[in-house]
């Protein structure tokens, strides 16, 4: 038996530590910067619509370049691409921390997202190829568990650094950890020789898939402002389809394609990957709406509302490594199904018991939901990456994570649209029932509080304390009613995913 098959060697443990640091830096960064946005807005005297692109630009670059960077890692070496990603991520963090205006900060965050796109598939490829088949589920679970820890710690760390120092400290924080991960990787991590022999870069494939994803994600991002039927949204969706068709046609007849034929035509990989967009919309929605609810109706601060998600994110982080062992015993079908079922149950519990007078009613649902995330996402990732040749592991990992980000963004946009429409209708009915005839400005202020960034103080200034006290309970009911419709659709999607898992996902091989 080879040494690496005997168990976790010291070198392998250090490899996991280095890769885990890389994942945690990415996860902490995106969660922490959200908490710092109000300080960025105040510091640069700009609008929330502008500073939102501190996050949006990062995520857009990350999602769009994931597939390309995964292929580059397989072609030129995952260890090399990991180092490049660390340098890009660290340098962009420094540039962002030193930014003198919002434009420079947003540009730095786009570059930082590029660094994240280089890091993530390289990390997954290094980890996946470092262990034998019997430990691959555990390996993926550990890495995604590290991401869960980073997501849980991010809001708390972001709030702490912003309040104690400034929002710039959130970006400075990345640099020493990237340096440590680089040192360990340089001296300890050995890359398994499984890279591709093909070195031709498919520039047309990179361009068309990037334009396609940019069109889709930008349309989804702006759909809540523009509307799904606006000319701009529909135009971007048409561009998405056009570039996607061009990409697929080009890939099928091009030697050395960005997504090679053995991956493009791999039915098992594509079917397993298709489960990801069914699993994540509810996750993305809870990450958005639960903090909003806690801030608007329980008076939580942004840091406290972020801490409200810790039960879910911590249970995700603790479950993900365990799910790898269970995956090896049960196989992909039962492991993915278990995750989908727990996500469904957790969502239902949150909907029925989470929006009462006490936050405590939300905790059981958040914990069960987090366990479901810890089962479903690592299991789908392990099954999908395991369906392709090991030389394609980084590419496969990049594609699956792109499915997660794009599927989550699209699902969240649809759920947000359902939520918004339901809230508007419910508010109109409740106001009519109370006999309120609000002016245009008063109604706009009320809707901005429910659907936007408006505060209770601004609402009191607009309506007066008497009207606010009368309408506040009904406003909360409208918010919850909208969530019940939106997350109800997400629950149906999860149940559909569980059913499709039984039909299309293979069971454990005997």
VENKA-V255315 format. One line per field, one symbol per residue. phi: phi as a letter, one per 40 degrees, with the letter a starting at -180 (. if undefined). Layout:
phi = ???
This chain:
phi = .cdccciccdcccccccccccdccccccdccccdccddccdcccfbbccccdcccccccccccccdcdcccccccbhccccdccccccccccccccccdbacccccccccccccccccccccccccccccbcdcbccccccccccccccccccdccccccccccbaccccccdccccccccccccccbcbcccbccccbccccccccccccccdccccccccccccgccccccccccccdccccccccccccbbcgcdbcdccdccccccccccccccccdcccccdcccdcccccbbgccdcccccccddccccccccdccccccdcccgcccccddccccccccccccccbcbccbcdcccdcccccccccccccccccccccccbddcbccccccccccdcccccccccccccccdccccdcccdccccccgcbccdccccccccccbbbcccccccccbgccccccccccccccdccccccccccccccccdcccccccbcccccc
